[in-house]
């Protein structure tokens, strides 16, 4: 006889639970095998204890813990809407429920009591879709009663976004201390000036001064006083009688005044960082596109909404362009247009949403970098087909005149430049033979360059930007590959130290500073051009990826500008609409 084959077959009926619940629902409709009556008001439903218990911890506790309801034929549900109770029992049998503006409050209350978390979540999602300035604070308070943490966070975010609409409304003035504090403390509070936070705070306190005066000091610490203009701080904030009577407030005002009088005392902390909406706009200008072509397009970053939008194009395509922002205007300097090296310069005026040509540099070049000292733009280094330059030119926006100043000690193409503490720093680059890790510092009063501490790595195509009291060297290429490492220079100790790495390697990266944070935009990771961007928070030493640009860009010019995002968005939208009309 042959070998006996022992064979097994494992079978799982995955649809059985659904089929079983379908039968139970049929029993429910036909009132078969029911063992309990649920009564809400005058309405009664015959149900199955096991079905209710399997779906609701509320009923499970009622029917399995020897409570008196275990033996009752009829269980009366009190304090809840009749319709809501009926709907939820039907939901238990069918898994379906209809939520609308008329039943949302009753359903949420009953679902929270029955501990039907899926329905509570569905109610919160419905409320999120119907948030409005007229209801967001009331809906948030209602959700707080039922512990809907996810919705509370969404409602607070929404309230911060429409804060200027809510200011001085009865709903905001009636909010609790904890709720008001959670609203005004966030970076995503939408204000145009920090004075608006102070004014809203004082209105809230005065609404019930006797009760709320004790909260003033704690709330006042969430107003970013160093960002309020010195005139407003002294004439309005400090002169307020309620503020003057509070010791904590007086101490915070003194701290802010000291920072204004002596900027070196301004430490990087939450009170010295602008809110997202009041930080200005980050420009990403030109660069080399995905196919290697120089770009003419501009993208602007809206930090509050975490999105990029189109800005007015420069008149000439520019890759490896230098950029700077002075007195609210943005300058695009030099670069390469795909055929020639450029010495031309364009200036963007946000008042008219337009680029205009200003005086050109003396030398046509790409891969140089720009920094600002005392309202003057310094452009250092760069290269053309034949030469890496040590040349430095200075531009005066007031007179529209360029002058040559002392050259650097080394030629530097792909250099990073920034101004810090009254000095200009030239960081890394390539001297025509190899990438550099050396750094030079320029004193505009002596017109001389001196060497300072070298970086830990060679970096060409490096991004350089300033946050607080430090200079940062971001990414770039060493002699073989793009880098994700970042170094920070402390001019007081003349030392470079590593900080957190970026999320990806970026050579030819565009970098800019805005709102106390740093941005790394585009570049090349060794395999492809990038359209990704990330921001660095110096308080937490962390990088976080933000939304991607529409275009892939390496060698783009990135700079933060005080221009208001809303004005730029509206101006470009109007301009685009006008262009469409003209084409028609």
C-alpha positions in Angstrom: 0.0 0.0 0.0 1.1 3.5 -0.7 2.0 6.0 2.0 -1.0 7.6 3.8 -1.2 11.3 3.0 -2.4 13.3 6.0 -4.0 16.5 4.6 -5.6 19.3 6.4 -7.7 22.2 5.1 -8.1 25.4 7.1 -11.1 27.5 6.2 -12.1 30.9 7.5 -15.5 32.4 6.7 -14.5 36.1 6.7 -18.1 37.2 5.7 -19.8 35.3 8.5 -19.8 38.2 11.1 -21.4 40.5 8.5 -23.9 37.9 7.5 -24.7 37.2 11.2 -25.2 40.9 11.9 -27.5 41.0 8.9 -29.6 38.3 10.4 -29.6 40.0 13.8 -30.8 43.2 12.1 -33.6 41.2 10.5 -34.5 39.8 13.9 -34.5 43.4 15.2 -36.9 44.6 12.5 -39.1 41.5 13.0 -38.8 41.8 16.8 -37.7 38.1 17.1 -35.6 36.7 20.0 -35.4 40.2 21.6 -34.8 40.2 25.3 -34.9 43.8 26.4 -36.8 47.0 25.6 -34.9 50.3 25.4 -37.2 53.3 26.1 -36.3 56.9 25.3 -39.1 59.3 26.2 -42.3 57.8 24.8 -40.5 55.6 22.2 -39.6 52.0 22.8 -37.4 49.6 20.8 -37.2 45.8 21.3 -33.5 44.9 21.2 -31.0 42.1 21.9 -28.8 42.6 25.0 -25.9 40.7 23.4 -25.9 43.0 20.3 -26.0 46.2 22.3 -23.3 44.9 24.6 -21.0 43.9 21.8 -20.9 47.4 20.3 -21.3 49.7 23.3 -19.2 49.7 26.4 -22.1 51.6 28.1 -24.5 48.7 27.5 -21.9 46.1 28.2 -21.3 47.5 31.6 -25.0 47.7 32.2 -25.8 44.1 31.2 -22.8 42.2 32.5 -22.0 43.8 35.9 -25.0 42.6 37.9 -26.6 46.0 37.7 -30.4 46.2 38.2 -30.9 46.6 34.4 -29.6 43.0 34.0 -33.0 41.7 35.1 -35.3 44.5 33.9 -37.4 43.9 30.8 -37.4 47.6 30.0 -34.4 50.0 30.4 -35.2 53.7 30.4 -32.6 56.0 28.9 -33.0 59.5 30.5 -31.5 62.8 29.6 -30.8 62.1 26.0 -32.7 63.0 22.8 -35.2 60.3 21.8 -34.3 60.6 18.2 -30.6 60.3 18.9 -31.1 57.2 21.0 -33.2 55.6 18.3 -30.6 56.5 15.6 -27.7 55.1 17.6 -29.5 51.8 18.3 -30.2 51.5 14.6 -26.5 52.3 14.0 -25.5 49.4 16.2 -27.4 47.0 14.0 -26.7 48.6 10.6 -23.4 50.4 11.0 -25.0 53.4 9.2 -26.1 56.8 10.5 -27.0 60.2 9.0 -25.5 63.3 10.6 -26.8 66.7 9.8 -26.7 70.2 11.2 -30.0 69.6 13.1 -29.0 66.4 14.9 -25.3 66.9 15.5 -25.4 68.1 19.1 -27.9 65.5 20.2 -26.0 62.7 18.4 -22.6 63.7 19.8 -24.0 63.8 23.3 -25.7 60.4 23.1 -22.8 58.8 21.3 -20.4 60.0 24.0 -22.7 58.5 26.7 -23.0 55.2 24.9 -19.2 55.3 24.2 -19.7 54.8 20.5 -16.3 56.2 19.6 -16.7 55.7 15.8 -19.9 57.9 15.9 -18.2 60.5 18.1 -15.3 60.6 15.5 -17.9 60.9 12.7 -19.6 63.8 14.5 -16.2 65.6 15.0 -15.4 65.2 11.3 -18.8 66.6 10.4 -18.2 69.6 12.7 -14.7 70.2 11.2 -16.4 70.6 7.8 -18.8 73.2 9.2 -16.4 75.3 11.2 -17.1 79.0 10.7 -16.0 82.2 12.5 -19.5 82.5 13.8 -19.5 79.0 15.5 -15.9 77.8 16.0 -15.6 78.9 19.6 -19.1 77.6 20.6 -18.5 74.2 18.9 -15.1 73.9 20.5 -16.6 74.5 24.0 -19.3 71.9 23.2 -16.7 69.3 22.0 -14.6 69.9 25.2 -17.6 68.7 27.3 -17.4 65.4 25.5 -13.6 65.1 25.4 -13.3 65.3 21.6 -9.6 66.1 21.7 -9.1 65.8 17.9 -11.8 68.4 17.2 -10.6 70.7 20.0 -7.3 70.9 18.2 -8.9 71.5 14.9 -11.2 74.2 16.3 -8.3 76.0 18.0 -6.3 75.9 14.7 -9.3 77.3 12.9 -9.9 80.0 15.5 -6.2 81.1 15.3 -6.6 81.3 11.5 -9.6 83.7 11.7 -8.4 85.5 14.8 -8.7 88.9 13.4 -12.4 88.2 12.6 -13.0 87.0 16.1 -11.4 89.9 17.9 -13.8 91.8 20.1 -16.7 89.4 19.4 -18.8 88.3 22.3 -17.8 84.7 21.7 -14.1 85.4 22.1 -14.5 87.7 25.0 -16.5 84.9 26.8 -13.9 82.2 26.3 -12.2 80.7 29.3 -8.7 81.7 30.4 -7.3 78.3 29.3 -9.0 78.5 25.9 -7.9 82.1 25.3 -4.4 81.2 26.3 -4.3 78.3 23.9 -5.4 80.5 21.1 -2.9 83.4 21.5 0.1 81.3 22.3 0.5 79.5 19.0 2.8 80.3 16.1 -0.1 79.9 13.8 -2.1 82.7 15.2 -3.0 84.9 12.2 -2.1 88.5 12.9 -0.4 91.1 10.9 1.2 92.9 13.8 2.0 91.7 17.3 0.1 94.8 18.7 -3.1 93.0 17.6 -2.4 90.3 20.1 -1.9 92.8 22.9 -5.1 94.6 22.0 -7.1 91.4 22.0 -5.7 90.3 25.3 -6.5 93.6 27.0 -10.1 93.5 25.6 -10.5 90.0 27.0 -9.2 91.0 30.4 -11.3 94.1 30.6 -14.5 92.2 29.7 -14.4 90.9 33.3 -11.6 92.8 34.9 -12.3 91.9 38.5 -12.1 88.1 37.8 -9.5 88.1 35.0 -7.0 90.6 36.3 -5.1 87.8 38.0 -4.6 86.1 34.6 -3.0 89.1 33.0 0.7 88.3 33.8 0.4 84.7 32.4 -1.3 85.8 29.3 1.0 88.8 28.8 4.0 86.4 28.6 2.4 85.1 25.3 2.6 88.6 23.7 5.8 88.8 21.8 6.8 92.2 23.1 10.2 92.5 21.4 8.4 92.4 18.1 6.2 95.4 18.9 7.5 98.7 17.6 9.4 100.6 20.3 7.0 103.6 19.9 3.9 101.4 20.5 5.6 99.6 23.3 6.4 102.8 25.2 3.4 104.9 24.3 0.6 102.3 24.3 1.6 99.1 26.1 3.6 100.5 28.9 1.2 103.4 29.6 -1.8 101.1 30.1 -2.9 101.5 33.7 -3.8 97.8 34.1 -0.5 96.7 32.7 1.5 99.2 34.9 -0.2 97.7 38.0 1.1 94.2 37.2 4.7 93.4 38.2 5.1 90.5 35.7 4.0 92.8 32.9 6.4 95.5 33.9 9.3 92.9 34.0 8.4 91.7 30.5 8.3 95.2 29.1 11.7 96.0 30.6 13.1 92.8 29.0 11.7 93.9 25.6 13.1 97.4 25.9 16.5 96.1 26.8 16.5 93.9 23.7 15.5 96.9 21.6 18.2 99.2 23.1 20.9 96.5 22.8 20.1 94.0 20.1 23.0 91.7 21.2 20.8 90.9 24.2 18.0 89.6 22.0 18.1 85.9 22.6 16.5 83.4 20.3 13.3 82.3 22.1 9.6 82.1 21.4 9.0 85.8 22.3 11.5 87.0 19.7 10.2 84.8 16.8 7.4 86.4 14.7 4.2 84.4 14.1 4.0 82.6 10.8 1.5 85.1 9.4 3.7 88.1 10.4 7.0 86.7 9.2 6.8 87.9 5.7 7.4 86.0 2.5 10.1 83.6 1.3 11.2 84.1 -2.3 12.7 81.3 -4.5 14.0 83.0 -7.6 15.2 81.4 -10.8 17.6 78.5 -10.6 18.3 75.5 -12.8 15.2 73.5 -13.7 14.7 69.7 -13.9 16.1 69.6 -17.5 19.0 71.9 -16.6 17.5 75.0 -18.1 17.7 78.3 -16.3 14.4 79.4 -14.9 12.6 82.8 -15.1 9.8 81.9 -12.7 9.5 82.9 -9.1 7.8 81.0 -6.3 6.8 82.5 -3.0 6.3 80.5 0.2 3.3 81.2 2.5 4.4 79.8 5.9 1.0 80.2 7.5 -0.7 78.0 4.9 2.4 75.9 4.2 2.1 76.4 0.4 4.0 77.9 -2.5 2.4 80.3 -5.0 3.6 81.9 -8.2 5.2 85.3 -8.0 6.0 87.8 -10.7 8.7 86.4 -13.1 12.1 88.1 -13.4 12.6 89.5 -16.9 15.7 87.3 -17.5 16.2 83.6 -16.7 18.8 83.3 -14.0 20.5 80.2 -12.5 23.1 80.4 -9.7 21.7 83.9 -9.0 22.5 86.0 -5.9 19.6 87.6 -4.0 19.1 90.1 -1.2 16.3 91.9 0.5 16.7 95.6 1.5 14.0 98.0 2.7 11.2 95.7 1.6 12.5 95.2 -1.9 14.1 92.1 -3.3 17.2 92.1 -5.6 18.2 89.4 -8.1 21.8 89.8 -9.1 23.8 88.2 -11.9 23.7 84.5 -12.7 23.5 82.7 -16.0 20.7 82.9 -18.6 21.6 79.7 -20.5 23.8 81.4 -23.0 25.7 84.2 -21.1 26.9 85.1 -17.7 25.1 88.1 -16.4 26.0 91.3 -14.6 22.4 92.7 -14.8 20.4 93.3 -11.7 16.6 93.4 -11.1 14.7 94.8 -8.2 11.2 93.7 -7.2 9.0 96.3 -5.7 6.1 94.7 -3.8 4.1 97.9 -3.9 3.6 97.5 -7.7 4.3 93.7 -7.9 6.9 94.3 -10.6 10.6 93.7 -11.4 12.6 96.7 -12.7 16.2 96.8 -14.0 18.7 98.8 -11.9 22.4 99.4 -12.4 24.5 96.4 -13.4 27.5 95.0 -11.6 30.9 95.5 -13.1 31.6 91.8 -13.5 29.3 89.2 -15.2 29.3 86.0 -13.1 27.3 83.2 -11.6 27.7 81.3 -8.3 28.4 84.4 -6.3 26.4 85.2 -3.2 25.0 88.4 -1.6 24.8 89.7 2.0 23.5 92.9 3.5 25.3 95.3 5.9 23.7 98.6 6.9 21.4 98.7 3.9 24.2 98.0 1.4 24.3 94.9 -0.7 27.7 93.1 -1.0 28.2 90.5 -3.8 31.2 88.3 -3.4 33.0 85.7 -5.5 31.4 83.7 -8.3 32.8 82.4 -11.5 32.5 82.5 -15.3 33.8 80.0 -18.0 37.4 80.9 -17.2 37.8 82.2 -13.7 36.8 81.9 -10.1 36.6 85.4 -8.7 37.8 86.9 -5.4 36.1 90.2 -6.4 33.6 91.9 -4.1 31.2 94.6 -5.2 28.9 96.8 -3.1 25.6 98.3 -4.2 23.9 101.3 -2.6 20.1 101.0 -3.3 19.6 104.7 -2.5 22.0 106.0 -5.1 21.8 103.0 -7.5 25.6 102.8 -7.7 28.0 99.9 -7.5 31.5 100.2 -6.1 34.3 97.7 -5.8 35.6 97.0 -2.3 38.6 94.9 -1.1 38.8 91.5 -2.7 38.6 88.3 -0.6 41.8 86.5 0.2 40.8 83.5 -2.0 38.7 83.2 -5.2 35.4 81.5 -4.3 32.9 80.2 -6.8 29.7 78.7 -5.3 30.4 80.7 -2.1 27.9 81.4 0.7 27.7 85.0 2.0 25.8 86.6 4.9 26.1 89.6 7.2 26.2 89.1 11.0 27.1 91.5 13.8 28.3 94.3 11.4 30.6 91.9 9.5 30.3 90.1 6.1 31.2 86.4 6.0 32.3 84.5 2.9 32.0 80.8 3.5 33.4 77.9 1.5 33.1 77.8 -2.2 35.5 76.5 -4.8 38.8 78.1 -5.8 38.9 76.5 -9.3 40.8 73.4 -8.0 38.9 72.1 -5.0 36.1 72.8 -2.6 37.0 75.0 0.3 36.3 74.8 4.0 37.9 78.1 4.8 35.9 81.2 5.9 36.7 84.9 5.6 35.3 88.0 7.4 35.0 91.5 6.0 35.1 94.7 8.1 33.3 97.5 6.1 35.0 100.1 8.3 38.5 99.0 7.5 37.8 97.6 4.1 39.7 94.4 5.0 39.2 90.7 5.0 40.6 88.4 7.6 40.5 84.6 7.9 38.4 83.1 10.7 37.9 79.5 11.8 37.4 77.0 9.0 34.3 74.8 8.8 34.5 71.1 9.6 33.7 70.2 6.0 34.6 71.5 2.6 31.5 73.1 1.0 30.9 74.6 -2.4 27.4 75.5 -3.6 26.7 76.0 0.1 23.8 77.8 1.6 24.6 80.4 4.3 22.0 82.2 6.5 21.8 83.8 9.9 19.5 82.9 12.8 19.9 84.8 16.1 23.6 85.2 16.9 24.8 82.4 14.7 25.9 81.9 11.1 24.8 78.6 9.5 26.5 76.7 6.6 23.9 74.4 5.1 24.6 71.5 2.7 26.6 72.1 -0.4 29.1 69.8 -2.2 32.4 68.5 -1.0 34.8 67.4 -3.7 32.7 64.3 -4.4 29.1 64.5 -3.3 26.3 66.6 -2.0 26.0 67.0 1.8 23.1 66.9 4.3 25.2 68.2 7.2 24.8 71.7 8.7 27.3 73.7 10.8 26.8 76.7 13.0 29.4 79.4 13.6 29.6 81.4 16.9 31.5 84.6 16.3 32.1 85.0 20.0 34.1 81.8 20.3 35.2 81.6 16.6 34.1 78.0 16.5 32.0 75.9 14.1 29.9 73.1 15.5 27.6 70.6 13.8 23.9 70.9 14.3 21.1 68.6 13.1 21.4 67.3 9.6 18.8 68.1 6.9 16.4 65.4 5.8 18.2 65.0 2.5 21.5 66.0 0.8 21.4 69.3 -1.0 24.2 70.7 -3.1 23.5 74.0 -4.8 20.9 74.6 -2.2 19.0 77.9 -1.8 18.8 79.1 1.8 17.0 82.0 3.5 16.0 83.2 6.9 12.4 84.2 7.9 10.7 84.4 11.3 13.7 83.2 13.3 13.8 80.0 11.2 16.0 78.9 8.3 14.9 77.4 5.0 16.7 75.0 2.7 15.1 75.0 -0.7 15.8 72.8 -3.8 19.3 71.8 -4.8 20.7 68.5 -6.1 20.9 65.3 -4.1 23.4 63.6 -6.3 20.8 61.9 -8.4 18.3 64.6 -9.4 17.3 68.2 -9.0 14.9 68.8 -6.1 11.7 70.7 -5.6 11.5 69.8 -1.9 12.1 72.3 0.9 12.6 72.1 4.7 12.8 74.5 7.6 15.1 74.5 10.6 14.0 75.6 14.1 17.1 76.7 16.0 15.2 76.5 19.3 14.7 72.7 18.9 17.6 72.0 16.5 15.3 70.1 14.2 14.6 70.1 10.4 11.1 69.6 9.1 10.0 69.1 5.5 7.5 71.6 4.2 5.4 71.7 1.1 7.2 71.2 -2.2 7.7 73.9 -4.9 6.1 73.4 -8.2 9.4 73.6 -10.0 12.6 71.6 -9.5 15.3 74.1 -8.7 19.1 74.0 -8.0 21.1 77.2 -7.7 18.0 79.3 -7.0 18.2 82.5 -5.0 16.2 82.3 -1.7 15.6 85.2 0.6 13.1 86.2 3.2 11.2 89.5 2.7 8.9 91.5 5.0 6.4 91.7 2.1 3.0 90.5 3.3 1.9 87.2 1.8 -1.7 88.3 1.3 -0.7 91.3 -0.7 1.6 89.3 -3.0 -1.0 86.6 -3.5 -3.7 89.1 -4.4 -1.4 91.1 -6.6 -0.3 88.1 -8.6 -3.9 86.8 -8.9 -5.1 90.2 -10.2 -2.2 90.3 -12.6 -3.0 86.8 -13.9 -6.6 87.7 -14.3 -5.7 90.8 -16.3 -3.4 88.8 -18.6 -6.2 86.4 -19.3 -8.6 89.2 -20.2 -6.0 90.8 -22.5 -5.5 87.5 -24.3 -9.2 87.1 -24.8 
